[in-house]
Amino acid sequence: MARRGTAGGRSTGASVMLPVVRPQALASLFAALGLAPASRPLVAQEPAAAAYRVTWRDAASVGTAGVLYVLPAALGLPHGAPSCAPCDPGTLPGVDRWALRRVSATGDVASDVVLAGVAGFTAFAGLHGLPAQQWRGNLAVFANAASWTAASTEWLKVLVRRRRPVLYTSDAVAAASDPESQQSLPSLHASLAFAAATSYLVIARRQHLPHRTRNTLLLYAGAVGVAVLRVAAGKHFPTDVLAGAALGSGIGWLVPTIHPTQP
């Protein structure tokens, strides 16, 4: 652009041409001199959540596991009375003998309440606020994990046929006629609680659910509480709840790991 020069307020008539500097040229100059601001590194975005696929196979799977779960009770398994009533506590492992106590109705009810809390919080943390397709898939995974944990636990109880703590106490004679007095290992409460916590952990990590670390810690704390209460209630030995925790954790990891996801 040209401007006319002036002298003493009068136009001189001379034209002075000023150079035009382009922004691109300035940017190149600053970069050459090391004055250009450093570009920020790109932050990797978390991958989109992979929703689980829900099909008729899920209903069939949960239904099959449900039938297997109720079958031992329907058939009255295990058959036969326990081999002793009362039994000798000296035959127990040291940790089980130390924890031996009479049945506590209060502890029994408390373990039921805490287990219900673990199940409810698992559902809330793993389903609340998610798109319909995603929460339905998560619900199918939770249902499969819980139903197969319950079925596996019940059949292991029948096969192992371990005597409950009550058969080592003064209440043994009255309890001997109950088939459940021979279904101590593994603990169903412990297996279900740890299956819920572990299946949530796997799903939350895969789908990057919010507050997953806090929720996982709360769920495992609740699962441990269930296990402790089952021992305190005189319903199980420590080795029973440890076996239940291992079984539930294994199934709780396996089901969400192998369940098909949306393409």
Buried (B, 14 or more C-beta within 10 A) or exposed (E): EEEEEEEEEEEEEEEEEEEEEEEEEEEEEEEEEEEEEEEEEEEEEEEEBEBBBBEEEBEEBBEEBBEBBEBBEEEEBBEEEBEEBBBEEEEBEEEBEEBBBEBBEEBBEBBBEBBEBBBEBBBEBBBEEBEEBBBBBBBBBBBBBBBBBBBBBBBBBBEBBBBBBBBBBEBBEEBBEEBBBBBBBBBBBBBBBBBBBBBBBBBBEBBEBEEBEEBBEBBBEBBBBBBBBBBBBBBBBBBBBBBBBBBBBBBBBBBBEEBEEEE
